[in-house]
Amino acid sequence: MRNLWQLLLRNHVFLLFLVLQVLALTWVTRSHGHPRGAWIQWSLRWTGAWNEQLMEVARIRDLDEANALLVAENAALRALMSRGSAAHGRGGEVVHMTLARSANWFMVNRGWADSVRVGDGVVSSQGAVGRIVETAEHYAMGLPLVNTELEWSGRVGKAGVMGRVVWPGHAVRAGQMQDIPRSAAIAVGDTVFTTGYQGVFPPDLPIGTVQRVTQNPSDEFLTVELTWAVDFNALRYVELLRGPNWPAFTPTEAPK
């Protein structure tokens, strides 16, 4: 007890200051006029800003849930509209993705328990993304277009010339279409679509947009510079597709 009194005596000035501050604050909040108005305005600003942040967090959560529902609905609608009524899809979310490697990969939160199989094509609302190469119970790994070890089949327009689509490994947004005959009529701004021949994607999904066309000095072919239809830096929600006659892809199979 004596130690407590000694502590109070040593700090009596600070304690008295706190008591007076509480009394003053109480008087301000209960009084009328400008001091009380200023206090209320400050309180409203602080409380309003805090509540606004809480509402923003709730809004983001609601948007995430809405986006997930939209992906599922898009997968179901795509199945109905797909060539061959047995084609179907599953909505999923990209939970990890590499973009700084030559052989990039991504992971989605769907696996064989969700009817996802090796060889399924992966697309987004913007266009073609990649294909699944490994599955676990609730997760799957895929290889995206931005992978230097893969080649894809593409067509300029929905009835134009076809060629090999590759990623040269430079910018994440830039791809190439190779082995195009010099006589082909290709213009900047044309869209390159999937052909459906590799058993990964259905036909006529956007792959990219033509940015430049150059002729190779060593042969009679053109190289077409593309901007991918999908922004891989912002990729999150995807669909995993499998058609009735699309062959399964295995990691040991050489890309066609």
C-alpha positions as CSV (number, residue, x, y, z in Angstrom):
1,M,0.0,0.0,0.0
2,R,2.9,2.4,0.9
3,N,4.4,1.8,-2.6
4,L,1.1,2.6,-4.2
5,W,0.9,6.0,-2.3
6,Q,4.4,6.8,-3.3
7,L,3.6,6.1,-6.9
8,L,0.6,8.3,-6.8
9,L,2.5,11.1,-5.1
10,R,5.3,10.9,-7.7
11,N,2.8,11.1,-10.6
12,H,0.1,13.3,-9.0
13,V,0.7,16.1,-11.6
14,F,0.2,13.7,-14.6
15,L,-2.9,12.1,-12.9
16,L,-4.4,15.5,-12.2
17,F,-3.8,16.5,-15.8
18,L,-5.7,13.3,-17.0
19,V,-8.6,14.0,-14.7
20,L,-8.9,17.6,-15.9
21,Q,-8.7,16.5,-19.5
22,V,-11.6,14.0,-19.0
23,L,-13.6,16.7,-17.3
24,A,-12.9,19.2,-20.1
25,L,-13.8,16.7,-22.8
26,T,-17.0,15.9,-21.0
27,W,-17.9,19.6,-20.7
28,V,-17.1,20.1,-24.4
29,T,-19.3,17.2,-25.6
30,R,-22.2,18.3,-23.4
31,S,-22.0,22.0,-24.0
32,H,-23.7,23.9,-26.8
33,G,-22.0,26.0,-29.5
34,H,-18.9,25.8,-31.5
35,P,-16.7,23.5,-29.3
36,R,-19.3,20.8,-29.3
37,G,-20.0,21.3,-33.0
38,A,-16.3,21.0,-33.8
39,W,-16.0,17.8,-31.6
40,I,-19.0,16.2,-33.4
41,Q,-17.7,17.1,-36.8
42,W,-14.3,15.5,-36.0
43,S,-16.1,12.5,-34.6
44,L,-18.3,12.2,-37.7
45,R,-15.3,12.5,-40.0
46,W,-13.4,9.8,-38.2
47,T,-16.4,7.5,-37.8
48,G,-17.5,8.0,-41.4
49,A,-14.0,7.3,-42.8
50,W,-13.8,4.1,-40.7
51,N,-17.2,2.9,-41.7
52,E,-16.5,3.7,-45.3
53,Q,-13.4,1.4,-45.2
54,L,-15.5,-1.3,-43.6
55,M,-18.0,-1.0,-46.4
56,E,-15.3,-1.1,-49.0
57,V,-14.0,-4.4,-47.6
58,A,-17.6,-5.8,-47.6
59,R,-18.1,-4.5,-51.1
60,I,-14.9,-6.2,-52.4
61,R,-16.0,-9.4,-50.8
62,D,-19.4,-9.2,-52.4
63,L,-17.8,-8.5,-55.8
64,D,-15.6,-11.5,-55.4
65,E,-18.6,-13.7,-54.7
66,A,-20.5,-12.2,-57.6
67,N,-17.6,-12.8,-60.0
68,A,-17.3,-16.4,-58.9
69,L,-21.0,-16.9,-59.6
70,L,-20.7,-15.2,-63.0
71,V,-17.8,-17.5,-63.9
72,A,-19.9,-20.5,-63.0
73,E,-22.8,-19.2,-65.1
74,N,-20.5,-18.5,-68.0
75,A,-19.1,-22.0,-67.9
76,A,-22.7,-23.4,-68.0
77,L,-23.7,-21.1,-70.8
78,R,-20.6,-22.0,-72.8
79,A,-21.4,-25.7,-72.4
80,L,-24.9,-25.1,-73.9
81,M,-23.5,-23.0,-76.8
82,S,-20.5,-25.2,-77.5
83,R,-20.3,-27.3,-80.6
84,G,-21.3,-30.7,-79.3
85,S,-23.7,-30.6,-76.5
86,A,-21.5,-32.9,-74.3
87,A,-18.9,-30.2,-73.9
88,H,-18.9,-28.7,-70.4
89,G,-16.9,-26.4,-68.2
90,R,-16.1,-25.6,-64.5
91,G,-15.5,-22.2,-63.1
92,G,-12.4,-21.7,-61.0
93,E,-10.0,-19.2,-59.6
94,V,-6.2,-18.8,-60.2
95,V,-4.5,-19.0,-56.8
96,H,-0.9,-18.9,-58.1
97,M,0.8,-18.0,-61.3
98,T,4.4,-17.4,-62.4
99,L,5.2,-14.8,-65.2
100,A,9.0,-14.3,-64.7
101,R,10.1,-17.6,-66.1
102,S,10.4,-19.1,-69.6
103,A,8.3,-22.1,-68.6
104,N,5.5,-20.4,-66.7
105,W,2.7,-22.2,-64.9
106,F,-0.4,-21.5,-62.9
107,M,-2.6,-23.2,-60.3
108,V,-6.4,-23.2,-60.0
109,N,-8.6,-24.2,-57.0
110,R,-10.3,-27.0,-58.9
111,G,-9.2,-30.6,-59.2
112,W,-10.3,-34.1,-60.1
113,A,-12.9,-34.0,-57.3
114,D,-14.5,-31.2,-59.3
115,S,-14.4,-33.2,-62.6
116,V,-11.2,-31.4,-63.8
117,R,-8.9,-33.6,-65.9
118,V,-5.5,-33.5,-67.5
119,G,-5.9,-32.0,-70.9
120,D,-8.8,-29.6,-70.1
121,G,-8.5,-26.2,-71.8
122,V,-8.5,-23.1,-69.6
123,V,-10.1,-19.9,-70.8
124,S,-11.2,-16.6,-69.3
125,S,-13.8,-14.1,-70.4
126,Q,-11.1,-12.5,-72.6
127,G,-10.0,-15.6,-74.4
128,A,-7.6,-18.6,-74.4
129,V,-5.4,-19.0,-71.3
130,G,-3.8,-22.5,-71.4
131,R,-4.3,-26.2,-70.5
132,I,-4.3,-28.4,-67.5
133,V,-1.3,-30.8,-67.1
134,E,-1.6,-32.1,-63.5
135,T,-4.5,-32.5,-61.1
136,A,-4.9,-33.2,-57.4
137,E,-8.1,-33.6,-55.4
138,H,-9.0,-29.9,-55.2
139,Y,-6.2,-28.2,-57.2
140,A,-4.8,-28.4,-60.7
141,M,-1.7,-27.1,-62.5
142,G,-1.8,-25.6,-65.9
143,L,0.6,-24.2,-68.6
144,P,-0.4,-20.8,-70.0
145,L,0.2,-19.3,-73.5
146,V,3.2,-17.5,-71.9
147,N,5.4,-20.6,-71.9
148,T,8.2,-20.9,-74.4
149,E,8.0,-24.7,-74.4
150,L,4.6,-24.8,-75.9
151,E,3.0,-24.2,-79.3
152,W,-0.6,-23.5,-80.2
153,S,-2.7,-23.6,-83.3
154,G,-4.2,-20.2,-84.4
155,R,-6.1,-18.7,-87.3
156,V,-6.2,-15.1,-88.4
157,G,-9.9,-14.2,-88.4
158,K,-12.4,-17.0,-88.3
159,A,-11.7,-18.0,-91.9
160,G,-8.2,-16.8,-92.6
161,V,-4.7,-18.4,-92.7
162,M,-3.5,-20.7,-89.9
163,G,-0.1,-20.8,-88.2
164,R,1.8,-21.7,-85.0
165,V,1.3,-19.4,-82.0
166,V,4.2,-19.2,-79.6
167,W,5.5,-17.0,-76.8
168,P,9.0,-15.6,-77.6
169,G,9.7,-15.1,-73.9
170,H,10.1,-11.3,-73.9
171,A,7.1,-9.3,-72.7
172,V,4.3,-11.0,-70.9
173,R,1.7,-9.3,-73.1
174,A,3.4,-10.1,-76.4
175,G,3.1,-13.4,-78.5
176,Q,3.9,-14.4,-82.0
177,M,2.3,-16.3,-84.9
178,Q,4.8,-18.0,-87.2
179,D,5.0,-19.9,-90.5
180,I,2.5,-17.6,-92.2
181,P,2.8,-17.6,-96.1
182,R,4.0,-14.3,-97.5
183,S,0.9,-14.1,-99.7
184,A,-1.4,-14.0,-96.6
185,A,-3.6,-10.9,-96.2
186,I,-3.1,-9.8,-92.6
187,A,-3.7,-6.4,-91.2
188,V,-2.8,-4.7,-87.9
189,G,-5.8,-5.1,-85.6
190,D,-6.9,-8.5,-86.9
191,T,-7.9,-11.0,-84.2
192,V,-6.2,-14.4,-84.0
193,F,-8.6,-17.2,-82.9
194,T,-8.2,-20.8,-81.8
195,T,-8.7,-23.5,-84.4
196,G,-10.0,-26.3,-82.3
197,Y,-7.5,-28.7,-83.9
198,Q,-5.2,-29.4,-80.9
199,G,-7.9,-30.9,-78.7
200,V,-7.4,-28.2,-76.0
201,F,-9.8,-25.3,-77.0
202,P,-13.0,-25.2,-78.9
203,P,-12.6,-23.1,-82.1
204,D,-13.1,-19.3,-82.4
205,L,-11.8,-18.3,-79.0
206,P,-9.7,-15.1,-79.1
207,I,-5.9,-15.6,-78.7
208,G,-4.6,-12.2,-79.5
209,T,-4.6,-9.1,-81.7
210,V,-2.2,-8.4,-84.6
211,Q,0.3,-5.6,-83.8
212,R,2.9,-5.9,-86.5
213,V,3.7,-8.1,-89.5
214,T,7.3,-8.7,-90.7
215,Q,8.8,-10.8,-93.4
216,N,11.6,-13.2,-92.4
217,P,14.7,-12.4,-94.6
218,S,15.8,-16.1,-94.7
219,D,12.6,-17.6,-96.0
220,E,9.2,-16.8,-97.6
221,F,7.2,-16.7,-94.4
222,L,5.8,-13.9,-92.2
223,T,6.1,-13.4,-88.5
224,V,3.0,-11.8,-86.8
225,E,3.5,-10.0,-83.5
226,L,0.5,-10.3,-81.2
227,T,-0.9,-8.8,-78.1
228,W,-2.5,-11.6,-76.0
229,A,-6.3,-11.3,-75.6
230,V,-5.8,-12.3,-71.9
231,D,-4.1,-9.9,-69.5
232,F,-2.1,-12.5,-67.6
233,N,-0.9,-9.9,-65.0
234,A,-4.5,-9.5,-63.9
235,L,-5.8,-13.1,-64.5
236,R,-8.0,-14.4,-61.7
237,Y,-11.2,-16.1,-62.7
238,V,-11.1,-18.9,-65.4
239,E,-13.2,-21.7,-66.9
240,L,-11.9,-25.2,-67.4
241,L,-13.4,-26.8,-70.5
242,R,-13.5,-30.3,-71.9
243,G,-15.4,-31.3,-75.0
244,P,-16.8,-34.7,-75.9
245,N,-14.0,-35.6,-78.4
246,W,-11.1,-33.6,-77.1
247,P,-8.1,-35.9,-76.5
248,A,-6.4,-35.9,-73.2
249,F,-3.0,-34.2,-73.0
250,T,-0.2,-35.7,-70.9
251,P,3.0,-33.9,-69.8
252,T,5.1,-36.4,-71.8
253,E,3.2,-35.6,-75.0
254,A,5.0,-33.3,-77.4
255,P,3.0,-30.2,-78.2
256,K,1.5,-30.3,-81.7
